Amino acid sequence: AYTYCTDRKALPMRLPILRRVAAPLAVALGLGTALTMPAPAMAQLMDILTAPKTLVDRAIEARKSGDIVEDNRIVIDVNKVMANLGTIKASTEIYEQHLLITGIFDDKASYDKFESGVKKVKGVKKLYWHAVYMSKADQERRKAELIDWKDTLVTEAKVRGNMIKTRGISDVNFKTVSDAFGTIYVLGRARSQEEMKKLLTVISRTPGVKKVVNYGYVKP
């Protein structure tokens, strides 16, 4: 069953933007501003933003190691579909084979081929499809609704920062993605209804978030 919003770029293209993201994340974590942080602290924060999860993070995740391996394999296969199309118009996030796709495509043929390719990837238990086709003309007409790519990264960083600093939220067990419409999508596992309620409240109160779509679940 597929449910039917955005554009995230490859890491090398993100690096100049990540420095903008570091500032709000530092504030959200209570580390001060990028202007007042010492150079070593700023470098450490950039490492957190750009590096894969640490072994410690992996160790305290609720996911089993087998699920992590399978999730990584699925993402690689989806990235291959994008590579074959020569596009980076989509963003992927995954948790226990629950795959979330967001993105805006301005070419219908590429959109259709990408959707078809993703649906052929093996091992996906549930696909949450929030990629959309929107012509350049439509994007121009709806530009007041759309958020700049850099601002979506800032919003994601603020959400992640608020999750990290809030007691009672095991942030490593959740994946959050922002799209160009100001929607935050949530994947992952809460240990209790109280944790899930706290998580969704923290996210919804984060500046820049217009809507929250929750695909997470509760499992003690």
NULO-640401 format. One record per residue (C-alpha): x, y, z; residue number from 1; residue in three letters. Coordinates in steps of 0.5 Angstrom, whole numbers, plus 2048, in hexadecimal, padded with zeros to 3 digits. Last residue first. Example, Ala and Ser with C-alpha at 12.3 -4.5 7.8 and 13.67 -1.06 7.14 Angstrom:
BEGIN
@east = 81B; north = 7FE; up = 80E; resi = 2; resn = SER
@east = 819; north = 7F7; up = 810; resi = 1; resn = ALA
//
This chain:
BEGIN
@east = 810; north = 7FF; up = 831; resi = 220; resn = PRO
@east = 80D; north = 800; up = 82A; resi = 219; resn = LYS
@east = 80A; north = 806; up = 828; resi = 218; resn = VAL
@east = 80A; north = 808; up = 821; resi = 217; resn = TYR
@east = 80C; north = 80D; up = 81C; resi = 216; resn = GLY
@east = 809; north = 80F; up = 815; resi = 215; resn = TYR
@east = 807; north = 816; up = 818; resi = 214; resn = ASN
@east = 806; north = 81C; up = 813; resi = 213; resn = VAL
@east = 807; north = 823; up = 816; resi = 212; resn = VAL
@east = 805; north = 829; up = 813; resi = 211; resn = LYS
@east = 808; north = 830; up = 813; resi = 210; resn = LYS
@east = 80E; north = 830; up = 816; resi = 209; resn = VAL
@east = 813; north = 836; up = 815; resi = 208; resn = GLY
@east = 813; north = 837; up = 81D; resi = 207; resn = PRO
@east = 813; north = 831; up = 821; resi = 206; resn = THR
@east = 80D; north = 830; up = 825; resi = 205; resn = ARG
@east = 80A; north = 82A; up = 820; resi = 204; resn = SER
@east = 811; north = 826; up = 821; resi = 203; resn = ILE
@east = 811; north = 827; up = 829; resi = 202; resn = VAL
@east = 809; north = 825; up = 829; resi = 201; resn = THR
@east = 80A; north = 81F; up = 825; resi = 200; resn = LEU
@east = 810; north = 81D; up = 829; resi = 199; resn = LEU
@east = 80C; north = 81E; up = 830; resi = 198; resn = LYS
@east = 806; north = 81A; up = 82D; resi = 197; resn = LYS
@east = 80B; north = 814; up = 82B; resi = 196; resn = MET
@east = 80F; north = 814; up = 831; resi = 195; resn = GLU
@east = 808; north = 814; up = 835; resi = 194; resn = GLU
@east = 805; north = 80E; up = 831; resi = 193; resn = GLN
@east = 80B; north = 80A; up = 833; resi = 192; resn = SER
@east = 812; north = 807; up = 830; resi = 191; resn = ARG
@east = 811; north = 80B; up = 82A; resi = 190; resn = ALA
@east = 814; north = 808; up = 823; resi = 189; resn = ARG
@east = 816; north = 80B; up = 81C; resi = 188; resn = GLY
@east = 813; north = 810; up = 817; resi = 187; resn = LEU
@east = 811; north = 817; up = 817; resi = 186; resn = VAL
@east = 80F; north = 81C; up = 811; resi = 185; resn = TYR
@east = 810; north = 823; up = 812; resi = 184; resn = ILE
@east = 80C; north = 827; up = 80D; resi = 183; resn = THR
@east = 80E; north = 82E; up = 80C; resi = 182; resn = GLY
@east = 80C; north = 82E; up = 804; resi = 181; resn = PHE
@east = 813; north = 82D; up = 802; resi = 180; resn = ALA
@east = 814; north = 827; up = 806; resi = 179; resn = ASP
@east = 817; north = 825; up = 80D; resi = 178; resn = SER
@east = 819; north = 81E; up = 80F; resi = 177; resn = VAL
@east = 81A; north = 81B; up = 816; resi = 176; resn = THR
@east = 81C; north = 814; up = 817; resi = 175; resn = LYS
@east = 81B; north = 812; up = 81F; resi = 174; resn = PHE
@east = 81E; north = 80D; up = 823; resi = 173; resn = ASN
@east = 825; north = 811; up = 824; resi = 172; resn = VAL
@east = 821; north = 816; up = 827; resi = 171; resn = ASP
@east = 81F; north = 812; up = 82D; resi = 170; resn = SER
@east = 81A; north = 817; up = 830; resi = 169; resn = ILE
@east = 819; north = 818; up = 837; resi = 168; resn = GLY
@east = 81D; north = 81E; up = 839; resi = 167; resn = ARG
@east = 81D; north = 823; up = 833; resi = 166; resn = THR
@east = 824; north = 825; up = 831; resi = 165; resn = LYS
@east = 825; north = 820; up = 82B; resi = 164; resn = ILE
@east = 81D; north = 821; up = 828; resi = 163; resn = MET
@east = 81E; north = 829; up = 828; resi = 162; resn = ASN
@east = 825; north = 828; up = 824; resi = 161; resn = GLY
@east = 822; north = 824; up = 81F; resi = 160; resn = ARG
@east = 81C; north = 828; up = 81E; resi = 159; resn = VAL
@east = 820; north = 82E; up = 81D; resi = 158; resn = LYS
@east = 825; north = 82B; up = 819; resi = 157; resn = ALA
@east = 81F; north = 828; up = 814; resi = 156; resn = GLU
@east = 81C; north = 830; up = 814; resi = 155; resn = THR
@east = 823; north = 832; up = 812; resi = 154; resn = VAL
@east = 824; north = 82D; up = 80D; resi = 153; resn = LEU
@east = 81D; north = 82F; up = 80A; resi = 152; resn = THR
@east = 81F; north = 836; up = 80A; resi = 151; resn = ASP
@east = 825; north = 835; up = 805; resi = 150; resn = LYS
@east = 820; north = 831; up = 800; resi = 149; resn = TRP
@east = 81C; north = 838; up = 800; resi = 148; resn = ASP
@east = 815; north = 836; up = 803; resi = 147; resn = ILE
@east = 80F; north = 836; up = 7FE; resi = 146; resn = LEU
@east = 808; north = 839; up = 7FF; resi = 145; resn = GLU
@east = 80A; north = 840; up = 7FC; resi = 144; resn = ALA
@east = 80D; north = 83C; up = 7F6; resi = 143; resn = LYS
@east = 806; north = 839; up = 7F4; resi = 142; resn = ARG
@east = 806; north = 83D; up = 7ED; resi = 141; resn = ARG
@east = 80D; north = 83C; up = 7EC; resi = 140; resn = GLU
@east = 80D; north = 834; up = 7EE; resi = 139; resn = GLN
@east = 807; north = 833; up = 7EA; resi = 138; resn = ASP
@east = 80B; north = 836; up = 7E4; resi = 137; resn = ALA
@east = 811; north = 832; up = 7E6; resi = 136; resn = LYS
@east = 80C; north = 82C; up = 7E5; resi = 135; resn = SER
@east = 80B; north = 828; up = 7EC; resi = 134; resn = MET
@east = 80B; north = 821; up = 7EC; resi = 133; resn = TYR
@east = 80B; north = 81F; up = 7F4; resi = 132; resn = VAL
@east = 80F; north = 81A; up = 7F8; resi = 131; resn = ALA
@east = 80B; north = 818; up = 7FF; resi = 130; resn = HIS
@east = 80B; north = 811; up = 7FE; resi = 129; resn = TRP
@east = 80B; north = 80D; up = 805; resi = 128; resn = TYR
@east = 80D; north = 806; up = 803; resi = 127; resn = LEU
@east = 80C; north = 800; up = 807; resi = 126; resn = LYS
@east = 810; north = 7FA; up = 808; resi = 125; resn = LYS
@east = 815; north = 7FB; up = 803; resi = 124; resn = VAL
@east = 819; north = 7F5; up = 802; resi = 123; resn = GLY
@east = 81A; north = 7F6; up = 7FB; resi = 122; resn = LYS
@east = 81B; north = 7FC; up = 7F7; resi = 121; resn = VAL
@east = 815; north = 7FC; up = 7F1; resi = 120; resn = LYS
@east = 811; north = 801; up = 7F4; resi = 119; resn = LYS
@east = 817; north = 806; up = 7F4; resi = 118; resn = VAL
@east = 818; north = 805; up = 7EC; resi = 117; resn = GLY
@east = 811; north = 806; up = 7EA; resi = 116; resn = SER
@east = 811; north = 80C; up = 7EE; resi = 115; resn = GLU
@east = 818; north = 80F; up = 7EB; resi = 114; resn = PHE
@east = 815; north = 80D; up = 7E4; resi = 113; resn = LYS
@east = 80F; north = 811; up = 7E5; resi = 112; resn = ASP
@east = 812; north = 817; up = 7E8; resi = 111; resn = TYR
@east = 818; north = 817; up = 7E3; resi = 110; resn = SER
@east = 812; north = 817; up = 7DE; resi = 109; resn = ALA
@east = 80E; north = 81C; up = 7E1; resi = 108; resn = LYS
@east = 814; north = 821; up = 7E2; resi = 107; resn = ASP
@east = 814; north = 827; up = 7E7; resi = 106; resn = ASP
@east = 815; north = 822; up = 7ED; resi = 105; resn = PHE
@east = 814; north = 824; up = 7F4; resi = 104; resn = ILE
@east = 816; north = 81F; up = 7F9; resi = 103; resn = GLY
@east = 814; north = 81B; up = 7FF; resi = 102; resn = THR
@east = 815; north = 813; up = 800; resi = 101; resn = ILE
@east = 814; north = 810; up = 806; resi = 100; resn = LEU
@east = 816; north = 808; up = 807; resi = 99; resn = LEU
@east = 813; north = 804; up = 80D; resi = 98; resn = HIS
@east = 819; north = 7FE; up = 80C; resi = 97; resn = GLN
@east = 81A; north = 7FF; up = 814; resi = 96; resn = GLU
@east = 81B; north = 806; up = 813; resi = 95; resn = TYR
@east = 81C; north = 80A; up = 80D; resi = 94; resn = ILE
@east = 81D; north = 811; up = 80A; resi = 93; resn = GLU
@east = 81E; north = 813; up = 803; resi = 92; resn = THR
@east = 81F; north = 819; up = 7FF; resi = 91; resn = SER
@east = 81D; north = 81B; up = 7F8; resi = 90; resn = ALA
@east = 81F; north = 81F; up = 7F2; resi = 89; resn = LYS
@east = 826; north = 81D; up = 7F2; resi = 88; resn = ILE
@east = 825; north = 81A; up = 7EB; resi = 87; resn = THR
@east = 82A; north = 817; up = 7E6; resi = 86; resn = GLY
@east = 824; north = 812; up = 7E4; resi = 85; resn = LEU
@east = 829; north = 80C; up = 7E6; resi = 84; resn = ASN
@east = 82C; north = 810; up = 7EC; resi = 83; resn = ALA
@east = 825; north = 810; up = 7EF; resi = 82; resn = MET
@east = 823; north = 809; up = 7EE; resi = 81; resn = VAL
@east = 82A; north = 808; up = 7F1; resi = 80; resn = LYS
@east = 828; north = 80C; up = 7F7; resi = 79; resn = ASN
@east = 822; north = 808; up = 7F8; resi = 78; resn = VAL
@east = 827; north = 801; up = 7F8; resi = 77; resn = ASP
@east = 82B; north = 805; up = 7FD; resi = 76; resn = ILE
@east = 825; north = 807; up = 801; resi = 75; resn = VAL
@east = 823; north = 7FF; up = 801; resi = 74; resn = ILE
@east = 82A; north = 7FD; up = 803; resi = 73; resn = ARG
@east = 82A; north = 802; up = 809; resi = 72; resn = ASN
@east = 824; north = 800; up = 80C; resi = 71; resn = ASP
@east = 826; north = 7F8; up = 80B; resi = 70; resn = GLU
@east = 82C; north = 7F9; up = 80F; resi = 69; resn = VAL
@east = 828; north = 7FE; up = 814; resi = 68; resn = ILE
@east = 823; north = 7F8; up = 815; resi = 67; resn = ASP
@east = 828; north = 7F3; up = 816; resi = 66; resn = GLY
@east = 82B; north = 7F7; up = 81B; resi = 65; resn = SER
@east = 825; north = 7F7; up = 81F; resi = 64; resn = LYS
@east = 821; north = 7FE; up = 820; resi = 63; resn = ARG
@east = 820; north = 801; up = 827; resi = 62; resn = ALA
@east = 827; north = 805; up = 826; resi = 61; resn = GLU
@east = 82B; north = 805; up = 82B; resi = 60; resn = ILE
@east = 831; north = 802; up = 828; resi = 59; resn = ALA
@east = 830; north = 806; up = 822; resi = 58; resn = ARG
@east = 831; north = 80C; up = 825; resi = 57; resn = ASP
@east = 837; north = 80A; up = 829; resi = 56; resn = VAL
@east = 83A; north = 807; up = 822; resi = 55; resn = LEU
@east = 83A; north = 80E; up = 81F; resi = 54; resn = THR
@east = 834; north = 810; up = 81A; resi = 53; resn = LYS
@east = 837; north = 812; up = 814; resi = 52; resn = PRO
@east = 83B; north = 819; up = 813; resi = 51; resn = ALA
@east = 839; north = 820; up = 811; resi = 50; resn = THR
@east = 834; north = 823; up = 816; resi = 49; resn = LEU
@east = 838; north = 820; up = 81C; resi = 48; resn = ILE
@east = 83F; north = 822; up = 819; resi = 47; resn = ASP
@east = 83C; north = 829; up = 818; resi = 46; resn = MET
@east = 83B; north = 829; up = 81F; resi = 45; resn = LEU
@east = 842; north = 827; up = 821; resi = 44; resn = GLN
@east = 845; north = 82C; up = 81C; resi = 43; resn = ALA
@east = 841; north = 832; up = 81F; resi = 42; resn = MET
@east = 843; north = 82F; up = 826; resi = 41; resn = ALA
@east = 84A; north = 830; up = 824; resi = 40; resn = PRO
@east = 849; north = 837; up = 821; resi = 39; resn = ALA
@east = 847; north = 839; up = 827; resi = 38; resn = PRO
@east = 83F; north = 83B; up = 827; resi = 37; resn = MET
@east = 83D; north = 842; up = 828; resi = 36; resn = THR
@east = 83C; north = 843; up = 820; resi = 35; resn = LEU
@east = 838; north = 83D; up = 81F; resi = 34; resn = ALA
@east = 834; north = 83E; up = 825; resi = 33; resn = THR
@east = 833; north = 83B; up = 82C; resi = 32; resn = GLY
@east = 834; north = 834; up = 82E; resi = 31; resn = LEU
@east = 82D; north = 833; up = 830; resi = 30; resn = GLY
@east = 82B; north = 82E; up = 82C; resi = 29; resn = LEU
@east = 826; north = 832; up = 828; resi = 28; resn = ALA
@east = 82B; north = 837; up = 827; resi = 27; resn = VAL
@east = 830; north = 833; up = 824; resi = 26; resn = ALA
@east = 82B; north = 830; up = 820; resi = 25; resn = LEU
@east = 829; north = 837; up = 81D; resi = 24; resn = PRO
@east = 830; north = 838; up = 81C; resi = 23; resn = ALA
@east = 832; north = 832; up = 819; resi = 22; resn = ALA
@east = 82D; north = 832; up = 813; resi = 21; resn = VAL
@east = 830; north = 838; up = 810; resi = 20; resn = ARG
@east = 837; north = 834; up = 810; resi = 19; resn = ARG
@east = 833; north = 82F; up = 80D; resi = 18; resn = LEU
@east = 831; north = 833; up = 807; resi = 17; resn = ILE
@east = 839; north = 833; up = 804; resi = 16; resn = PRO
@east = 839; north = 82C; up = 805; resi = 15; resn = LEU
@east = 833; north = 82A; up = 802; resi = 14; resn = ARG
@east = 835; north = 829; up = 7FB; resi = 13; resn = MET
@east = 83A; north = 824; up = 7FD; resi = 12; resn = PRO
@east = 835; north = 820; up = 801; resi = 11; resn = LEU
@east = 830; north = 81F; up = 7FC; resi = 10; resn = ALA
@east = 82A; north = 823; up = 7FB; resi = 9; resn = LYS
@east = 823; north = 823; up = 7FF; resi = 8; resn = ARG
@east = 81D; north = 825; up = 7FB; resi = 7; resn = ASP
@east = 816; north = 824; up = 7FE; resi = 6; resn = THR
@east = 80B; north = 820; up = 7FF; resi = 5; resn = CYS
@east = 802; north = 814; up = 7FD; resi = 4; resn = TYR
@east = 801; north = 80D; up = 801; resi = 3; resn = THR
@east = 803; north = 807; up = 7FE; resi = 2; resn = TYR
@east = 800; north = 800; up = 800; resi = 1; resn = ALA
//
